Amino acid sequence: MKYLLIGLFGLVNLFSVAAETMGVSIVTPDDERLKNQRLELSVVLPEPIMQSIQRYLNGEPHHRNGLNPFVAWDIDLKATFTHQKTGEKHRTIGFWYQAVERDPENQHWNYTSTEQPFRIRFAPPHAGKWKVDIVATISKQRNISAMPLHVTIAPSPKPGHVTTDDHQRYLQRDGKTIYPSGVNFPSPHVNNNLIYSQDKDEKLQLSAWTSFQKMIRQYGREGGEYFRFFMHPSSTDIEFEEVGYYQDRQHYAQEVDNMLTYCEKEELLINFNLMYHTMFMKLGDYNQFKYDYADYWHDKDIWPYKDINYISGYAKKWDSKTPSDMFLNDEPLRYLRQKTRYIIARWGYSTAVSSIELLCEPWHIDEHSHNHDTPYDSLGRSGNRARRAVHNYHRDIASFIKDSLKLDNKLLGAVGRFPVGKTGIFSHFTPATPHYSDSTWFDPNIDFISISYYSKSPEKLLVSKSGSNNGCANSENSMACVIERLHSTYNKPVLFGESDHGDGTHQCSKLQGHQLDIRRYIYTGAAGHYIWAAFTYQTKGDSSWNDTRQSWKAIIDAKNYYNQRSFTTLLSEKQLLGREKKTFRRSNKALLENQYIVNSSQSHSSGYIYNRTFNVHTISNASRNESTPCYLNEPAYQTAKPITWKPQRIKVEGLKPLKKYNIRYLGYQDLELLNVHQQRTSIFGKLTLKHPVLIPQRNQNPLINYRIEEAN
């Protein structure tokens, strides 16, 4: 009888487990199941599990019971996609999904009934038949499997994921070199709504996202192709107030979905940054106190308000006042991995995400902005801790993405500043050898270096130069040589994730600083360049900003120029970068700047010549006032002067000796053709550029691009 009872109990348990099956269906319509496009599946787990999840979602904040659908130790949903013809396998993970509808009349979002609350996304890299195996692990104890699915993917001309080239210098897409030249669209805002709010319970207005999506669509219609985007806790991030709980931010996630849907359709590419820096600051910079780490306040006599905002969930859960605790302790890191896991599951599949940066401006870690306390750049214990925290976070999360989540089709980047000095290779200042150097850029899971750089100096690309045009002597201080030094040290592409002339300069220079930067950076060896202040615009009652979107045309023109086939071929065949600077009419500063690229066969070259007296200072009379952001305390650059090609003759070196070359000069505003003529190189392969007059006016040609091609 005893054995009979055991047998019956085992049979009942077997049927109970067998009854735990998942409901799986394909969300993507038949005619949209295409190569390199989103394939979405929906999953419903057994009712007892769904009830436990609902108990968690309805629970008391910070003290919830039941199964958390956002963390893998409670619900771990995985899928394996196998291409039937080749046997190629891809593993993806599922995520909790909440249906959301916009409510424009009431300026918010409504959460609606969701019958299929788990989703799996994948962008099949091949056409043909795919088999899908899905399994859910509950509380790390039992597995629930679904019957295998079979789906047929149709061919599509849509391009795939972005990679690096064989030389680790530039980016490629489907084997073709690309140069991301674009803008930053950090996050939605309306009249600074929420970011600077002194109402701790204020909710983001729907109009913030409406305007943001509209701006991206406008950028795409005008020809924009590349932009950089941030997970900002005011409007885009999935977690802030409560650790591990993303349900109250599902409307933000839905808006990111919508953004990706548009970008996938129109083939825009996003450099996706996972964490805005106020999250790890003691006191947020630019008055962003609402979304910094804890409840620091600098001085009530300087700033009259009290910090009434909620503190970060990480500060609350671990009773912490120091942001680096998140990056150095196992338990917070455990949750940060889960947050990353959700982001990768929901958006990492997309071919519209060209790259992922793990942190924004990491040197702000533990910073107290109004006390001028910047540990990352300091010697001593606090500096060592800050640098170790940044390094540890990058190492941990990059390994989690690549090794645990197996996301091997996405480039990972680490942000740093432009190294200071003639020999620096680290992203922090090193006045003396610190005990701990942040060596994040050495990490094998980091694929590219992302630089943040601001300077209004006309000399910033080429400060000092000695020796031949094409060499990097030890005494040279140029952007090209810094990038070459970074590449030789880390063997990774160097992108400028954000760059500009500095706060306020876009207003007094009438956006000309943007145009000067976007037309020059590519000739330093940079693999991409995103302008910062090209997203601000006036809204009702706001008179503090110009409409910086007016700079889009110049940025898009440059993007089109750099990504034409002849230019990307030049990049892929690049043999050398050259540069020189020249004085003019006894000036004590070099007023003329020249940089260029020469290909390996020495048959083609491209570059620019820039009259440095056209700068943020001389563009506007307002900048003559020392209190304005565009003021330059350098007499040589305070007076605009036309510059001719002689007597200080600019040269291109590294071409074939005694050969004829055709030279095309292109204008500043629209890259229109100005002049074409033919010249012969010297016995040393040098070519003197008899360029048009460089007139330092916006409607003239203070900067000229040129193309050189060997004559038949």
VOMAR-906611 format. One line per field, with one value per residue (C-alpha): residue in one letter; y negated, z, x negated. Coordinates in nm, 3 decimals, padded with zeros to 5 digits. Each point is the difference from the previous one (the first is absolute). Example, Ala and Ser with C-alpha at 12.3 -4.5 7.8 and 13.67 -1.06 7.14 Angstrom:
residues 2
residu c(A S)
north c(00.450 -00.344)
up c(00.780 -00.066)
east c(-01.230 -00.137)
END
This chain:
residues 712
residu c(M K Y L L I G L F G L V N L F S V A A E T M G V S I V T P D D E R L K N Q R L E L S V V L P E P I M Q S I Q R Y L N G E P H H R N G L N P F V A W D I D L K A T F T H Q K T G E K H R T I G F W Y Q A V E R D P E N Q H W N Y T S T E Q P F R I R F A P P H A G K W K V D I V A T I S K Q R N I S A M P L H V T I A P S P K P G H V T T D D H Q R Y L Q R D G K T I Y P S G V N F P S P H V N N N L I Y S Q D K D E K L Q L S A W T S F Q K M I R Q Y G R E G G E Y F R F F M H P S S T D I E F E E V G Y Y Q D R Q H Y A Q E V D N M L T Y C E K E E L L I N F N L M Y H T M F M K L G D Y N Q F K Y D Y A D Y W H D K D I W P Y K D I N Y I S G Y A K K W D S K T P S D M F L N D E P L R Y L R Q K T R Y I I A R W G Y S T A V S S I E L L C E P W H I D E H S H N H D T P Y D S L G R S G N R A R R A V H N Y H R D I A S F I K D S L K L D N K L L G A V G R F P V G K T G I F S H F T P A T P H Y S D S T W F D P N I D F I S I S Y Y S K S P E K L L V S K S G S N N G C A N S E N S M A C V I E R L H S T Y N K P V L F G E S D H G D G T H Q C S K L Q G H Q L D I R R Y I Y T G A A G H Y I W A A F T Y Q T K G D S S W N D T R Q S W K A I I D A K N Y Y N Q R S F T T L L S E K Q L L G R E K K T F R R S N K A L L E N Q Y I V N S S Q S H S S G Y I Y N R T F N V H T I S N A S R N E S T P C Y L N E P A Y Q T A K P I T W K P Q R I K V E G L K P L K K Y N I R Y L G Y Q D L E L L N V H Q Q R T S I F G K L T L K H P V L I P Q R N Q N P L I N Y R I E E A N)
north c(00.000 -00.230 00.042 -00.048 -00.335 -00.109 00.102 -00.191 -00.309 00.013 00.035 -00.300 -00.207 00.100 -00.115 -00.322 -00.086 00.102 -00.236 -00.293 -00.108 -00.338 -00.164 -00.132 -00.191 -00.217 -00.368 -00.111 00.029 00.240 -00.275 -00.169 00.305 -00.121 00.038 -00.250 -00.120 00.044 00.342 -00.008 00.291 -00.013 00.239 00.074 00.195 00.233 -00.167 00.067 -00.173 -00.293 -00.037 -00.009 -00.266 -00.207 00.028 -00.148 -00.284 -00.090 00.020 -00.271 -00.192 00.118 00.291 00.210 00.373 00.243 00.049 -00.302 00.025 -00.240 00.207 00.326 00.175 -00.006 00.029 00.089 00.026 00.103 00.086 00.172 -00.081 00.259 -00.064 00.326 -00.019 -00.100 00.116 -00.346 -00.068 -00.323 -00.023 -00.276 -00.081 -00.096 -00.303 -00.111 -00.211 -00.236 -00.142 -00.380 -00.253 -00.374 -00.229 -00.338 -00.168 00.060 -00.022 00.343 00.371 00.271 00.356 00.244 00.368 00.221 00.358 00.087 -00.160 00.156 -00.078 00.130 -00.203 00.102 -00.140 00.307 -00.054 00.251 00.073 00.351 00.229 -00.043 00.230 -00.166 00.182 -00.182 00.086 -00.188 00.068 -00.089 -00.094 00.186 00.325 00.128 -00.037 -00.043 00.067 -00.090 00.203 -00.107 -00.267 -00.024 -00.330 -00.093 -00.324 -00.172 -00.172 -00.373 -00.268 -00.142 -00.016 00.184 -00.088 -00.245 00.148 -00.126 00.032 00.238 -00.271 -00.099 -00.363 -00.056 00.144 00.215 00.117 00.305 -00.035 -00.368 -00.268 -00.256 -00.326 -00.088 -00.376 -00.131 -00.153 00.073 00.036 00.057 00.042 -00.160 -00.328 -00.273 -00.332 00.197 00.200 00.248 -00.023 -00.312 00.042 -00.090 00.213 00.350 00.154 -00.183 00.232 -00.040 -00.164 00.209 -00.302 00.053 00.331 -00.126 -00.282 00.230 00.258 -00.281 -00.140 00.335 00.042 -00.349 00.077 00.317 -00.175 -00.261 00.271 00.058 00.354 00.016 -00.116 00.072 00.074 00.034 00.198 -00.301 00.058 -00.298 00.145 00.310 00.219 00.310 -00.021 -00.271 -00.026 00.374 00.255 00.290 -00.140 -00.126 00.015 -00.368 -00.094 00.223 -00.305 -00.126 00.343 -00.008 -00.336 00.138 00.288 -00.254 -00.187 00.322 00.097 -00.325 00.027 00.358 -00.097 -00.308 00.148 -00.251 00.123 -00.067 -00.014 00.116 -00.111 00.208 -00.235 -00.379 -00.128 -00.170 00.354 00.031 -00.358 -00.119 -00.323 -00.024 -00.254 -00.259 -00.009 00.351 00.072 00.202 00.296 00.014 00.279 -00.112 -00.315 -00.217 -00.375 -00.249 -00.324 -00.141 -00.352 00.066 00.201 -00.074 00.329 00.315 00.329 00.143 00.253 00.376 00.154 00.274 00.345 00.120 -00.262 00.099 00.378 00.008 -00.310 -00.152 -00.357 00.086 00.081 00.215 00.250 00.110 00.096 00.155 00.220 00.331 -00.048 -00.333 00.132 00.306 -00.227 -00.221 00.311 00.076 -00.351 00.044 00.339 -00.154 -00.273 00.252 00.232 -00.277 -00.205 00.181 00.201 -00.307 -00.072 -00.368 00.005 -00.050 00.010 -00.004 -00.221 00.127 -00.332 -00.370 -00.216 00.242 -00.256 -00.153 00.299 -00.106 -00.363 -00.278 -00.261 -00.314 00.090 00.054 00.345 00.215 00.321 00.169 -00.260 -00.012 00.179 00.185 00.244 -00.157 -00.020 00.359 00.114 -00.200 00.131 00.356 -00.025 -00.116 00.269 00.270 -00.097 00.001 00.330 00.166 -00.122 00.047 00.358 00.058 -00.121 00.187 00.313 00.063 -00.147 00.104 -00.328 00.024 -00.208 -00.336 -00.236 -00.109 -00.335 -00.167 -00.378 -00.212 -00.347 -00.100 00.085 -00.311 -00.064 00.141 00.350 00.064 00.314 00.009 -00.160 -00.175 -00.270 00.132 -00.282 00.275 00.376 00.100 00.316 00.130 -00.079 00.058 00.242 00.062 -00.059 00.307 00.230 00.259 -00.030 -00.373 -00.043 -00.374 -00.315 -00.278 -00.347 -00.300 -00.320 -00.372 -00.288 -00.334 -00.047 -00.030 00.200 00.297 00.248 -00.098 -00.176 00.075 00.152 00.087 00.223 00.123 -00.045 00.371 00.088 -00.020 -00.132 00.022 -00.374 -00.013 -00.075 00.068 00.184 00.230 00.107 00.051 00.226 00.186 00.043 00.129 00.243 00.130 00.049 00.152 00.112 -00.133 -00.262 -00.344 -00.178 -00.341 00.088 -00.363 -00.307 -00.370 -00.340 -00.024 -00.133 -00.302 -00.020 00.130 -00.311 -00.269 00.177 00.054 00.375 -00.044 00.190 00.310 -00.037 -00.052 00.313 00.230 -00.089 00.070 00.289 00.280 -00.104 00.076 00.375 -00.017 00.277 -00.210 -00.330 -00.107 -00.373 -00.082 -00.316 00.073 00.096 -00.310 -00.229 -00.263 00.104 -00.216 -00.238 00.096 -00.260 00.146 00.216 -00.045 00.270 00.203 00.234 -00.254 00.164 00.328 -00.093 -00.045 00.319 00.200 -00.145 00.111 00.344 00.044 -00.110 00.238 00.299 -00.014 00.306 -00.177 -00.147 00.316 00.181 -00.261 00.068 00.375 -00.040 -00.271 00.009 -00.323 -00.313 -00.327 -00.342 -00.331 -00.352 -00.329 -00.354 -00.282 -00.344 00.011 00.115 00.146 00.284 00.248 -00.140 00.274 00.368 00.294 00.368 00.283 00.373 00.184 00.349 00.298 -00.026 -00.374 -00.065 -00.182 -00.249 -00.215 -00.277 -00.352 -00.339 -00.224 -00.370 -00.008 -00.366 00.118 00.125 -00.035 -00.333 -00.173 00.135 -00.224 -00.349 00.100 00.225 -00.304 -00.031 00.198 00.126 00.184 00.373 -00.069 -00.235 00.114 -00.145 00.030 -00.313 00.196 00.153 -00.308 -00.164 00.164 -00.002 00.136 00.251 00.084 00.301 -00.191 -00.077 00.259 00.296 00.297 00.341 00.357 00.254 00.373 00.002 00.151 -00.205 -00.196 00.099 -00.211 -00.025 -00.161 -00.213 -00.093 -00.272 00.013 -00.285 -00.048 -00.025 00.270 00.175 -00.155 00.028 -00.317 00.082 00.283 -00.007 00.231 -00.003 00.213 00.123 -00.064 00.263 00.064 00.059 -00.336 -00.199 -00.373 -00.101 -00.315 -00.032 -00.275 -00.289 00.100 -00.282 00.007 -00.058 00.236 -00.059 00.042 00.277 -00.021 00.377 00.192 00.375 00.148 00.330 00.113 00.271 00.125 -00.111 00.271)
up c(00.000 00.088 -00.343 -00.171 00.176 -00.100 -00.355 -00.009 00.152 -00.261 -00.278 00.129 00.029 -00.352 -00.140 00.204 -00.151 -00.345 00.039 00.050 -00.359 -00.159 -00.254 -00.282 -00.312 -00.263 00.026 -00.323 -00.302 -00.280 -00.245 00.250 00.085 -00.179 00.024 00.244 00.120 00.333 00.051 00.316 00.191 00.292 00.293 00.272 00.302 00.203 00.208 00.348 -00.114 -00.143 00.329 00.192 -00.239 00.053 00.375 -00.043 -00.224 00.242 00.308 00.231 -00.158 00.120 00.187 -00.274 00.008 -00.284 -00.321 -00.145 -00.382 -00.048 00.161 -00.131 00.338 00.007 -00.369 -00.255 -00.346 -00.281 -00.366 -00.242 -00.370 -00.233 -00.373 -00.156 -00.305 00.166 00.358 00.124 00.350 00.174 00.363 00.123 00.320 00.069 00.187 00.180 -00.222 00.098 -00.268 00.018 -00.183 -00.033 00.150 -00.165 00.152 00.354 -00.087 00.130 -00.083 00.082 00.081 -00.173 00.033 -00.123 -00.085 -00.117 00.261 -00.094 -00.327 -00.187 -00.275 -00.263 -00.331 -00.218 -00.191 -00.273 -00.208 00.011 00.260 00.369 00.290 00.337 00.332 00.310 00.365 00.320 00.327 00.308 00.324 -00.127 00.084 -00.282 -00.376 -00.216 -00.369 -00.298 -00.310 -00.264 -00.243 -00.366 -00.185 -00.354 -00.055 -00.338 -00.167 00.053 -00.111 00.353 00.127 00.310 00.315 00.014 00.050 00.003 -00.302 -00.022 00.115 00.302 -00.114 -00.157 00.011 -00.264 -00.091 -00.223 -00.094 -00.098 00.197 00.158 00.177 00.265 -00.025 00.192 00.314 00.360 00.086 00.375 00.123 -00.016 00.176 00.002 00.164 00.208 00.131 00.269 -00.035 00.218 00.175 00.366 00.019 00.095 -00.126 -00.332 -00.295 -00.344 -00.247 -00.302 -00.215 00.088 -00.184 -00.273 -00.080 00.027 -00.243 -00.236 00.010 -00.088 -00.291 -00.124 00.023 -00.202 -00.265 -00.046 -00.060 00.349 00.055 00.324 00.353 00.361 00.266 00.380 00.264 00.217 00.318 -00.073 -00.312 -00.150 00.269 00.128 00.363 00.257 00.307 00.078 -00.073 -00.221 -00.068 -00.353 -00.021 00.071 -00.289 -00.268 -00.181 -00.047 -00.131 -00.246 -00.133 -00.051 -00.190 -00.223 -00.060 -00.105 -00.227 -00.191 -00.013 -00.125 -00.275 -00.113 00.070 00.260 00.229 00.375 00.228 00.313 00.340 00.295 00.297 00.032 00.240 00.261 00.116 00.155 00.118 00.358 -00.131 -00.362 -00.225 -00.199 00.290 -00.077 00.368 -00.052 -00.143 00.181 00.240 00.351 00.184 00.014 -00.005 -00.047 00.174 00.070 -00.021 -00.359 -00.105 00.203 -00.051 00.204 -00.177 00.041 -00.284 00.043 00.026 -00.231 00.075 00.036 00.267 00.183 -00.020 00.127 00.221 -00.202 -00.048 -00.239 -00.363 -00.059 00.244 -00.293 -00.209 00.267 00.198 -00.118 00.088 -00.181 -00.297 -00.002 -00.059 -00.248 -00.206 00.000 -00.116 -00.280 -00.077 -00.046 -00.229 -00.211 -00.018 -00.111 -00.231 -00.052 -00.291 -00.218 -00.302 00.059 00.314 -00.152 00.330 00.376 00.246 00.358 00.186 -00.075 00.116 00.267 00.144 00.185 00.236 00.366 -00.112 00.207 -00.270 00.211 00.241 -00.294 00.138 -00.295 00.139 -00.338 -00.083 00.348 00.160 00.324 00.134 -00.147 -00.347 00.011 00.107 -00.274 -00.278 00.132 00.005 -00.362 -00.112 00.197 -00.137 -00.362 00.045 00.175 -00.227 -00.325 00.100 00.099 -00.341 -00.208 00.206 00.187 -00.232 -00.309 -00.179 -00.250 -00.280 00.178 00.047 00.360 00.073 00.304 00.029 00.103 -00.046 -00.256 00.166 00.109 -00.094 -00.256 00.146 00.194 -00.078 00.297 00.016 00.331 00.079 00.134 00.162 00.165 -00.015 00.185 00.203 -00.221 -00.369 -00.169 -00.273 -00.136 -00.359 00.021 00.074 -00.281 00.012 -00.074 -00.378 -00.042 00.183 00.026 00.066 00.154 -00.098 00.021 -00.102 -00.174 -00.090 -00.376 00.071 00.167 -00.283 -00.056 00.288 -00.081 -00.304 -00.086 -00.257 -00.315 -00.067 00.027 00.320 00.371 00.164 00.378 00.032 -00.210 00.172 -00.250 00.009 -00.277 00.201 00.317 -00.192 -00.154 00.348 00.134 -00.289 00.035 00.375 -00.007 -00.363 -00.012 -00.204 00.160 -00.035 00.131 00.177 00.078 -00.104 -00.022 00.053 00.353 00.190 -00.165 -00.295 -00.241 00.074 -00.038 -00.299 -00.171 -00.016 -00.210 00.255 -00.089 -00.368 00.058 00.215 -00.222 -00.301 00.169 00.249 -00.257 -00.114 00.343 -00.019 00.199 -00.088 00.063 00.141 00.175 00.058 00.342 -00.006 -00.307 00.176 00.198 -00.113 00.141 00.148 00.126 00.268 -00.049 -00.146 00.118 -00.300 -00.369 -00.228 -00.038 -00.244 -00.266 -00.002 -00.131 -00.364 00.031 00.205 -00.249 -00.299 00.162 00.075 -00.365 -00.116 00.232 -00.073 -00.377 -00.139 -00.123 00.344 00.201 -00.240 00.080 00.372 -00.043 -00.206 00.219 00.014 00.182 00.159 -00.064 00.156 00.019 00.127 -00.133 00.118 -00.227 -00.047 00.304 00.239 00.327 -00.028 -00.276 -00.173 -00.261 00.059 -00.242 00.060 -00.248 -00.071 -00.266 -00.118 -00.020 -00.377 00.032 -00.272 00.208 00.282 00.178 00.253 00.107 00.041 00.280 00.067 00.381 00.017 -00.072 00.345 00.274 00.101 -00.340 -00.123 00.236 00.125 00.334 00.063 00.028 00.354 00.237 00.191 -00.298 -00.059 -00.341 00.120 -00.088 00.202 -00.289 -00.212 -00.308 -00.032 00.086 -00.343 -00.315 -00.294 -00.355 -00.078 -00.347 -00.109 -00.007 00.127 00.276 -00.228 00.132 -00.117 -00.018 00.050 -00.070 -00.362 -00.298 -00.121 -00.322 -00.071 -00.114 00.233 -00.040 00.298 00.076 00.258 00.178 00.178 00.369 00.001 -00.238 -00.116 -00.339 -00.261 00.002 -00.230 -00.184 -00.122 -00.064 00.156 -00.001 00.318 00.084 -00.011 00.367 -00.063 00.138 -00.145 00.063 00.040 -00.195 00.183 -00.034 00.245 00.349 00.092 00.368 -00.046 00.037 -00.354 -00.148 00.030 00.322 -00.027 -00.325 -00.055 -00.285 -00.191 -00.180 -00.265 -00.218 -00.361 -00.263)
east c(00.000 -00.290 -00.157 00.338 00.044 -00.349 00.072 00.330 -00.167 -00.276 00.258 00.197 -00.320 -00.100 00.335 -00.027 -00.337 00.119 00.295 -00.241 -00.032 -00.048 00.223 -00.218 00.099 -00.164 00.094 -00.169 00.234 -00.097 -00.090 -00.233 -00.209 -00.310 -00.374 -00.161 00.341 00.175 00.155 00.211 00.148 00.242 00.000 00.256 -00.119 00.229 00.269 -00.154 -00.318 00.194 00.188 -00.328 -00.132 00.314 -00.048 -00.346 00.119 00.281 -00.219 -00.128 -00.289 -00.341 00.168 00.160 00.075 00.059 -00.197 -00.178 00.031 -00.292 -00.279 -00.142 -00.017 00.382 00.092 -00.266 00.154 -00.235 00.033 -00.236 00.041 -00.153 -00.036 00.108 -00.229 -00.327 00.056 -00.098 00.137 00.091 00.109 00.229 00.184 00.359 00.131 00.315 00.223 00.281 00.230 00.023 00.215 -00.054 00.263 -00.068 00.306 -00.126 -00.370 -00.092 00.001 00.253 -00.102 00.235 00.080 -00.286 00.088 -00.353 -00.227 -00.335 -00.173 -00.304 -00.166 -00.251 -00.125 -00.072 -00.327 00.097 00.307 00.144 00.151 -00.077 00.081 00.074 -00.042 00.126 -00.049 00.087 -00.182 00.204 -00.180 -00.307 00.179 00.216 00.014 00.306 -00.044 00.213 00.056 -00.255 00.115 -00.092 -00.006 -00.098 -00.193 00.016 -00.299 -00.039 -00.246 -00.004 -00.360 -00.119 -00.193 -00.291 -00.347 -00.358 -00.227 -00.296 -00.243 00.213 00.004 00.342 00.351 00.163 00.346 00.034 -00.367 00.026 -00.183 00.232 -00.077 00.263 00.026 00.297 00.145 00.092 00.369 -00.049 00.359 00.347 00.070 00.266 -00.089 -00.251 00.295 -00.102 -00.379 -00.021 00.333 00.050 00.315 -00.111 00.325 00.017 00.057 -00.151 00.233 00.088 -00.082 -00.368 -00.006 00.233 -00.243 -00.300 00.139 00.101 -00.354 -00.154 00.240 -00.080 -00.371 00.055 00.208 -00.271 -00.258 -00.141 -00.119 -00.203 00.079 -00.091 00.262 -00.008 00.184 00.088 00.203 00.225 00.159 -00.162 -00.153 00.177 -00.111 -00.068 00.223 00.016 -00.269 00.106 00.348 00.062 00.380 00.060 -00.230 00.148 00.141 -00.356 -00.100 00.290 -00.117 -00.350 00.166 00.174 -00.325 -00.173 00.288 -00.040 -00.380 00.017 00.240 -00.194 -00.347 -00.116 -00.278 -00.013 -00.302 00.185 -00.136 00.122 -00.045 00.009 -00.263 00.224 00.085 -00.347 -00.056 00.034 00.148 00.110 -00.165 00.198 00.251 00.126 00.055 00.317 -00.187 -00.331 -00.093 00.100 00.108 -00.311 00.044 -00.279 00.090 00.347 -00.144 -00.105 00.303 00.316 00.182 -00.018 -00.052 00.348 -00.039 -00.001 -00.345 -00.119 00.134 -00.358 -00.074 00.319 -00.034 -00.357 00.018 -00.281 -00.119 -00.283 00.086 -00.309 00.154 00.220 -00.301 -00.222 00.239 00.142 00.366 00.055 -00.198 00.225 00.301 -00.182 -00.069 00.373 00.080 -00.253 00.152 00.345 -00.136 -00.189 00.303 00.234 -00.225 -00.329 00.136 00.047 -00.215 00.089 -00.216 -00.344 -00.188 00.043 -00.186 00.010 -00.026 00.029 -00.295 -00.129 -00.245 00.299 00.018 00.034 -00.021 00.155 00.035 00.044 -00.278 -00.235 -00.070 -00.114 -00.150 -00.059 -00.265 -00.148 -00.290 00.048 00.256 00.315 -00.156 -00.120 00.346 00.175 -00.226 00.023 00.380 00.022 -00.241 00.180 00.342 -00.115 -00.181 00.292 00.282 -00.195 -00.080 00.362 00.122 -00.256 -00.065 00.327 00.261 -00.201 00.070 -00.283 00.153 -00.011 -00.294 -00.064 -00.164 -00.153 00.019 -00.297 -00.140 -00.255 -00.334 -00.186 -00.361 -00.239 -00.033 00.324 00.200 00.240 00.343 -00.074 -00.252 -00.329 -00.201 -00.202 00.020 00.319 00.014 00.283 00.040 00.335 -00.108 00.350 -00.112 -00.226 00.296 00.037 00.381 -00.015 00.005 -00.047 -00.106 00.258 -00.141 00.174 -00.180 00.080 -00.224 00.054 -00.366 -00.070 -00.318 00.169 -00.061 -00.362 -00.175 -00.362 -00.166 -00.359 -00.168 00.168 00.371 00.065 -00.185 00.077 -00.317 -00.025 00.043 00.317 00.329 00.279 00.330 -00.120 -00.304 00.203 00.240 -00.294 -00.148 00.333 00.030 -00.355 00.063 00.350 00.047 00.357 00.189 00.032 00.337 00.098 00.326 00.056 -00.192 00.059 -00.156 00.145 00.299 00.159 -00.236 00.261 00.205 -00.265 -00.161 00.335 -00.071 -00.315 -00.205 00.202 -00.073 -00.372 -00.023 00.204 -00.214 -00.336 00.014 -00.001 -00.349 -00.147 00.067 00.324 00.246 00.312 00.117 00.322 00.062 00.149 00.215 00.210 00.325 00.101 00.278 00.230 00.330 00.285 -00.119 -00.365 -00.235 -00.330 -00.089 -00.046 00.134 -00.318 00.172 -00.094 -00.343 00.144 -00.043 -00.377 -00.031 00.207 -00.190 -00.326 00.148 00.099 -00.344 -00.186 00.224 -00.010 -00.170 -00.313 -00.066 00.064 -00.232 -00.264 00.050 -00.024 -00.318 -00.151 -00.379 -00.077 00.138 -00.180 00.026 -00.178 00.056 -00.132 -00.044 00.121 -00.151 -00.223 00.268 -00.128 00.252 00.073 00.309 00.020 00.072 -00.009 00.081 00.047 00.021 -00.203 00.090 -00.235 -00.053 -00.075 00.256 00.263 00.005 00.256 -00.037 00.087 -00.164 00.128 -00.050 -00.018 00.096 00.355 00.092 00.261 -00.154 -00.006 00.332 00.200 -00.071 00.152 -00.298 -00.228 00.137 -00.222 00.302 00.150 -00.063 -00.155 -00.271 -00.354 -00.284 -00.242 -00.063 -00.110 00.347 00.206 -00.015 00.136 -00.242 00.034 -00.280 -00.134 -00.202 -00.326 -00.254 00.060 00.069 00.197 -00.119 00.125 -00.278 -00.012 00.120 -00.184 -00.298 00.023 00.359 00.293 00.300 00.342 00.103 00.361 00.071 00.336 00.180 00.077 00.378 00.118 -00.318 00.067 -00.276 -00.213 -00.287 -00.175 -00.356 -00.293 -00.346 -00.312 -00.166 -00.363 -00.273 00.082 00.373 00.109 00.288 00.046 00.365 00.090 00.327 00.262 -00.017 00.114 00.238 00.103 00.372 00.295 00.123 -00.347 -00.261 -00.205 -00.048 -00.040 00.003 -00.202 -00.015 -00.314 00.001 -00.283 00.052 00.035)
END
